[in-house]
Amino acid sequence: MDATSQRFLMCRPTYFAVDYAINPWMDPTAPVDTALAVRQWEQLRRTYLDLGHTVELIDPVAGLPDMVFAANGGTVIGDRAMAVQFRDPQRADEAPAYRAWFEAAGFEVYDPKHVNEGEGDVLLVGDRLLAGTGFRTAHASHAQLQEVFGYPVITLQLVDPRFYHLDTALTVLDERTVAYLPEAFSPGSRAVLRRLFPDAVHANMADAEVLGLNAVGDGRHVVLPAQATGLAAQLRDRGYQTIGVDLSELRKAGGGPKCCTLRLRQGKASQ
């Protein structure tokens, strides 16, 4: 297994809080330690750097506590970036902040025509885009993704509100392999996943409930929540090297390593 050097975009959780509830993980009455969230996030950033990856940073904006979840800021392939439109008004002002970053970084930016929550629901596996729908990203947005990036889009229906984004229920391990929680998908989508990925790793509910599938792989290493011990063992059995990180404070808002990490993929869009 060969690791591929990655370029990531991240946002320090300077203003992290749980002030509202837009997913089942969020409880505004529960205490949140922002300083701890920053330390845990810094551990994740350092892990990427130690693995040889590049980490770009976007400045956090006061009043946007979920901006730390950079994966929702867009979808980037080559020199093209699809901006986002959030379902919930509490996150709406994150969209222009990320769009401005893409423009300043030299990407050709496309504006969404429908609700689209970025790489939270859009994952590239080899020459296909897997696109989630059911809770956040609108099904209608999948056609635009195909037009912008030129990759065939496979729609996957999410059915469990705890796994409200695709990247909470499925992780890309390399260009041919994924791990996922079958129970998070509709029967038809499970059938599609079995057909596309007959050798996939099937996670169990206990690991999914600590957001174990909200992981980041580079072809050899998989960075995942430290609490997902069963999934880590499954991945090691397949030959991957696992690195556990503790993002328990950010999990109070429904986020893990992948939520904090937007891939800035190299190369060109397939057009």
C-alpha atoms as one frame of an Amber mdcrd trajectory, in Angstrom:
protein
   0.000   0.000   0.000   1.383   3.366  -1.010   0.533   6.622   0.752  -0.325
   9.565  -1.460   0.648  13.038  -0.294  -2.464  15.126   0.362  -3.286  18.811
   0.572  -5.936  19.723   3.130  -7.851  22.820   4.175  -8.657  23.206   7.879
 -10.135  25.863  10.180  -9.040  26.308  13.793 -12.015  25.973  16.195 -11.322
  29.320  17.853 -15.039  30.050  18.171 -16.287  26.491  18.575 -19.456  26.112
  20.624 -22.728  24.210  20.563 -25.225  27.057  20.574 -27.949  25.344  18.542
 -29.030  21.859  17.497 -29.137  20.971  13.797 -28.260  17.286  14.165 -28.901
  14.607  16.826 -25.397  14.960  18.289 -25.850  18.587  19.353 -27.105  19.512
  22.820 -26.850  23.240  23.579 -27.362  22.538  27.300 -24.223  20.373  27.556
 -20.941  22.101  28.512 -18.314  22.596  25.798 -14.614  23.207  26.428 -13.420
  25.323  23.499  -9.798  25.270  24.651  -9.874  21.466  24.675 -11.451  21.447
  21.216  -8.571  23.590  19.953  -5.979  21.247  21.488  -7.649  18.184  19.990
  -7.893  19.879  16.590  -4.213  20.832  16.800  -3.364  17.177  17.412  -5.199
  16.295  14.209  -3.375  18.991  12.248  -0.025  17.839  13.624  -0.847  14.243
  12.687  -1.349  15.262   9.063   1.901  17.222   9.017   3.810  14.323  10.570
   2.475  12.080   7.785   3.908  14.477   5.207   0.661  16.116   4.136   0.174
  19.835   3.507  -2.352  21.740   5.611  -3.735  25.096   4.453  -5.700  27.209
   6.922  -8.769  29.397   6.537  -9.310  32.077   9.167 -12.174  31.313  11.564
 -15.004  33.848  11.761 -16.554  34.890  15.067 -20.164  33.784  15.364 -19.677
  30.718  13.133 -19.002  27.909  15.638 -19.276  25.119  13.052 -16.767  26.643
  10.627 -14.200  24.200  12.023 -15.945  21.540   9.930 -14.105  22.490   6.759
 -15.281  19.460   4.784 -18.638  21.203   4.441 -17.022  24.274   2.876 -16.909
  22.938  -0.673 -15.900  20.194  -3.083 -12.522  20.590  -4.778 -11.091  18.548
  -7.640  -8.102  19.890  -9.537  -8.507  23.583 -10.313 -12.286  23.622  -9.752
 -14.198  24.237  -6.560 -17.920  23.848  -6.041 -19.095  26.295  -3.408 -21.825
  25.353  -0.954 -25.327  26.246   0.115 -26.202  25.108   3.625 -29.585  23.736
   4.581 -29.618  25.450   7.970 -29.510  29.241   8.378 -27.134  28.932  11.351
 -24.362  27.878   8.963 -25.266  30.029   5.953 -22.520  32.620   6.477 -19.812
  29.959   6.284 -20.473  29.585   2.557 -19.182  33.003   1.423 -16.148  32.705
   3.695 -15.094  29.455   2.066 -15.961  30.737  -1.391 -13.698  33.735  -0.870
 -10.852  31.442   0.199 -11.218  29.336  -2.956 -11.156  32.421  -5.148  -8.082
  33.843  -3.390  -6.341  30.475  -3.786  -6.892  30.559  -7.560  -9.644  27.983
  -7.984 -12.354  28.296 -10.626 -15.419  28.534  -8.385 -18.895  27.284  -9.290
 -21.935  28.361  -7.303 -24.438  25.701  -6.262 -27.943  25.706  -7.678 -29.324
  23.624  -4.805 -28.506  22.794  -1.191 -25.044  21.242  -1.277 -22.944  20.740
   1.857 -19.655  20.028   0.148 -17.427  17.101   0.867 -19.575  16.168   3.810
 -21.790  14.514   1.206 -19.452  14.205  -1.805 -16.565  11.721  -1.837 -14.324
  10.841  -4.781 -13.392   7.156  -5.076 -11.222   6.428  -8.093 -13.190   7.673
 -11.107 -16.566   8.018  -9.344 -18.167  10.571  -7.083 -20.270   9.129  -4.290
 -22.934  11.658  -3.330 -25.135  11.426  -0.264 -28.651  12.740   0.152 -31.520
  12.356   2.586 -30.762  14.903   5.288 -28.610  17.741   3.956 -27.391  17.824
   0.345 -30.285  17.892  -2.129 -30.529  15.100  -4.678 -30.906  17.741  -7.399
 -27.374  18.976  -6.691 -25.851  15.703  -7.881 -26.467  16.520 -11.541 -24.563
  19.782 -11.179 -21.620  17.985  -9.559 -21.405  15.719 -12.584 -21.500  18.658
 -14.978 -18.837  20.632 -13.106 -16.352  17.840 -12.439 -17.040  15.378 -15.239
 -17.136  12.304 -13.031 -20.088   9.905 -12.900 -22.084  10.511  -9.727 -23.502
   7.660  -7.672 -26.400   8.757  -5.448 -26.565   7.163  -2.000 -29.619   7.567
   0.226 -28.923   8.091   3.935 -31.637   6.939   6.331 -30.320   7.370   9.897
 -30.341  10.984  11.168 -27.287  10.321  13.343 -25.350   9.827  10.125 -26.627
  12.936   8.424 -23.694  13.401   6.046 -22.152  10.736   3.839 -18.769  11.193
   5.510 -20.215  10.068   8.840 -21.303   6.733   7.337 -18.615   5.973   4.747
 -14.901   6.599   4.464 -12.626   6.299   1.432  -9.580   4.185   2.212  -7.914
   4.299  -1.207  -8.923   4.588  -4.851 -10.692   1.217  -4.814 -11.745   0.565
  -1.243 -14.217   2.051   1.233 -15.483   1.286   4.709 -19.105   1.953   5.577
 -21.988   1.270   7.928 -24.630  -0.694   5.974 -27.455   0.321   8.338 -26.940
   3.999   7.484 -28.140   3.474   3.897 -31.407   2.583   2.190 -31.779  -0.996
   0.870 -31.176   0.145  -2.699 -28.074   2.088  -1.766 -26.724  -0.873   0.191
 -27.138  -2.969  -2.939 -25.260  -0.380  -4.987 -22.412  -0.296  -2.462 -22.174
  -4.098  -2.466 -21.962  -4.066  -6.250 -19.379  -1.283  -6.447 -17.253  -2.344
  -3.484 -17.544  -6.097  -2.898 -14.407  -6.013  -0.731 -15.473  -3.075   1.423
 -14.923  -2.997   5.165 -18.272  -3.162   6.998 -18.165  -1.175  10.223 -20.329
  -2.021  13.208 -22.718   0.340  14.941 -20.541   0.760  18.043 -17.693   2.210
  15.988 -20.037   4.321  13.870 -21.587   5.808  17.014 -18.216   7.334  17.944
 -17.958   8.654  14.363 -15.317   6.069  13.541 -16.164   6.292   9.847 -15.491
  10.023   9.841 -11.925   9.153   8.938  -9.231  10.306   6.512  -7.164   7.846
   4.462  -4.174   8.429   2.205  -3.890   4.930   0.735  -1.767   3.540   3.550
  -2.647   5.429   6.725  -6.119   5.979   8.152  -6.636   8.749  10.702  -9.767
   7.994  12.708 -11.307   8.643  16.136  -9.310   6.873  18.840 -12.521   5.449
  20.317 -13.253   3.377  17.165 -11.070   0.472  18.279 -12.993  -2.266  16.476
 -12.842  -0.495  13.130  -9.146   0.241  13.634  -8.521  -3.468  14.165 -10.476
  -4.338  11.000  -8.416  -1.847   9.002  -5.127  -3.141  10.353  -6.198  -6.649
   9.364  -6.536  -5.296   5.812  -2.999  -3.894   5.914  -3.734  -0.242   6.685
  -1.840   1.665   9.355  -4.281   3.348  11.719  -3.697   6.491  13.755  -6.244
   7.270  16.450  -6.969  10.849  17.450  -9.279  12.085  20.184 -11.796  14.630
  18.882 -14.381  13.925  21.562 -15.065  17.620  22.178 -15.805  18.301  18.518
 -17.996  15.177  18.435 -20.437  17.116  20.622 -21.359  18.937  17.409 -21.368
  15.766  15.313 -17.872  16.096  13.856 -14.740  13.985  13.599 -11.443  14.016
  11.672 -13.005  14.059   8.198 -15.475  16.801   9.103 -12.481  18.967  10.008
 -10.676  18.211   6.748 -11.407  19.363   3.202  -9.326  17.674   0.525  -7.785
  20.011  -2.044  -7.285  17.333  -4.660  -4.464  17.632  -7.155  -4.790  17.331
 -10.911  -7.611  18.414 -13.181 -11.316  17.850 -13.113 -12.200  15.095 -15.592
 -13.208  17.288 -18.506
